[in-house]
Amino acid sequence: MTEESTKSPWTDRFKKMGVAAFLFFFIKGLVWLAIFFGLGKWLKDFFS
């Protein structure tokens, strides 16, 4: 087997994306977490 075939496809994908794309998706994930935590807190306060 060559070195290319033993690497996982995720590492190649991350290398092609670059830092800017990684930061974009990371921040997007943090925003969604903030929305869901805020919504959960609001619903908990609303129904109690």
PyRosetta script that sets phi, psi and omega in degrees:
from pyrosetta import init, pose_from_sequence

init()
pose = pose_from_sequence("MTEESTKSPWTDRFKKMGVAAFLFFFIKGLVWLAIFFGLGKWLKDFFS")
pose.set_psi(1, 143.8)
pose.set_omega(1, 177.6)
pose.set_phi(2, -89.0)
pose.set_psi(2, 168.8)
pose.set_omega(2, -179.1)
pose.set_phi(3, -66.2)
pose.set_psi(3, -31.7)
pose.set_omega(3, -179.1)
pose.set_phi(4, -62.9)
pose.set_psi(4, -42.3)
pose.set_omega(4, -174.9)
pose.set_phi(5, -77.6)
pose.set_psi(5, -19.7)
pose.set_omega(5, -179.2)
pose.set_phi(6, -84.6)
pose.set_psi(6, -19.1)
pose.set_omega(6, 178.5)
pose.set_phi(7, -71.1)
pose.set_psi(7, 147.6)
pose.set_omega(7, 177.4)
pose.set_phi(8, -78.0)
pose.set_psi(8, 151.6)
pose.set_omega(8, 179.6)
pose.set_phi(9, -66.0)
pose.set_psi(9, -21.3)
pose.set_omega(9, -179.8)
pose.set_phi(10, -67.1)
pose.set_psi(10, -39.6)
pose.set_omega(10, -179.1)
pose.set_phi(11, -66.0)
pose.set_psi(11, -40.2)
pose.set_omega(11, 177.4)
pose.set_phi(12, -64.5)
pose.set_psi(12, -39.6)
pose.set_omega(12, -179.2)
pose.set_phi(13, -65.2)
pose.set_psi(13, -42.7)
pose.set_omega(13, 179.2)
pose.set_phi(14, -65.5)
pose.set_psi(14, -38.0)
pose.set_omega(14, 179.3)
pose.set_phi(15, -66.1)
pose.set_psi(15, -36.6)
pose.set_omega(15, 179.5)
pose.set_phi(16, -72.5)
pose.set_psi(16, -33.7)
pose.set_omega(16, -177.9)
pose.set_phi(17, -65.1)
pose.set_psi(17, -47.7)
pose.set_omega(17, -178.1)
pose.set_phi(18, 92.6)
pose.set_psi(18, 173.4)
pose.set_omega(18, -174.8)
pose.set_phi(19, -71.4)
pose.set_psi(19, -38.6)
pose.set_omega(19, -177.1)
pose.set_phi(20, -62.9)
pose.set_psi(20, -43.2)
pose.set_omega(20, 179.3)
pose.set_phi(21, -67.4)
pose.set_psi(21, -39.2)
pose.set_omega(21, 178.0)
pose.set_phi(22, -61.5)
pose.set_psi(22, -45.7)
pose.set_omega(22, 179.1)
pose.set_phi(23, -64.2)
pose.set_psi(23, -37.6)
pose.set_omega(23, 178.0)
pose.set_phi(24, -59.3)
pose.set_psi(24, -50.6)
pose.set_omega(24, -177.9)
pose.set_phi(25, -69.5)
pose.set_psi(25, -33.7)
pose.set_omega(25, 178.1)
pose.set_phi(26, -64.5)
pose.set_psi(26, -47.1)
pose.set_omega(26, 179.9)
pose.set_phi(27, -67.5)
pose.set_psi(27, -37.7)
pose.set_omega(27, 177.2)
pose.set_phi(28, -60.7)
pose.set_psi(28, -42.2)
pose.set_omega(28, 177.1)
pose.set_phi(29, -63.9)
pose.set_psi(29, -40.9)
pose.set_omega(29, 178.5)
pose.set_phi(30, -64.7)
pose.set_psi(30, -37.7)
pose.set_omega(30, 177.8)
pose.set_phi(31, -64.0)
pose.set_psi(31, -43.7)
pose.set_omega(31, 178.3)
pose.set_phi(32, -63.4)
pose.set_psi(32, -40.0)
pose.set_omega(32, 176.6)
pose.set_phi(33, -61.0)
pose.set_psi(33, -43.4)
pose.set_omega(33, 179.5)
pose.set_phi(34, -62.5)
pose.set_psi(34, -41.8)
pose.set_omega(34, 179.3)
pose.set_phi(35, -62.3)
pose.set_psi(35, -47.3)
pose.set_omega(35, -176.8)
pose.set_phi(36, -69.6)
pose.set_psi(36, -36.9)
pose.set_omega(36, 176.6)
pose.set_phi(37, -66.9)
pose.set_psi(37, -40.5)
pose.set_omega(37, 177.8)
pose.set_phi(38, -65.4)
pose.set_psi(38, -41.6)
pose.set_omega(38, 178.6)
pose.set_phi(39, -65.4)
pose.set_psi(39, -41.9)
pose.set_omega(39, 178.0)
pose.set_phi(40, -63.2)
pose.set_psi(40, -41.3)
pose.set_omega(40, 178.6)
pose.set_phi(41, -65.9)
pose.set_psi(41, -41.5)
pose.set_omega(41, 179.8)
pose.set_phi(42, -64.0)
pose.set_psi(42, -44.2)
pose.set_omega(42, 179.4)
pose.set_phi(43, -65.5)
pose.set_psi(43, -38.1)
pose.set_omega(43, 178.7)
pose.set_phi(44, -64.0)
pose.set_psi(44, -43.0)
pose.set_omega(44, 178.0)
pose.set_phi(45, -69.2)
pose.set_psi(45, -34.6)
pose.set_omega(45, -177.7)
pose.set_phi(46, -67.7)
pose.set_psi(46, -39.0)
pose.set_omega(46, -176.2)
pose.set_phi(47, -93.8)
pose.set_psi(47, -1.4)
pose.set_omega(47, 179.5)
pose.set_phi(48, -113.8)
pose.dump_pdb("model.pdb")
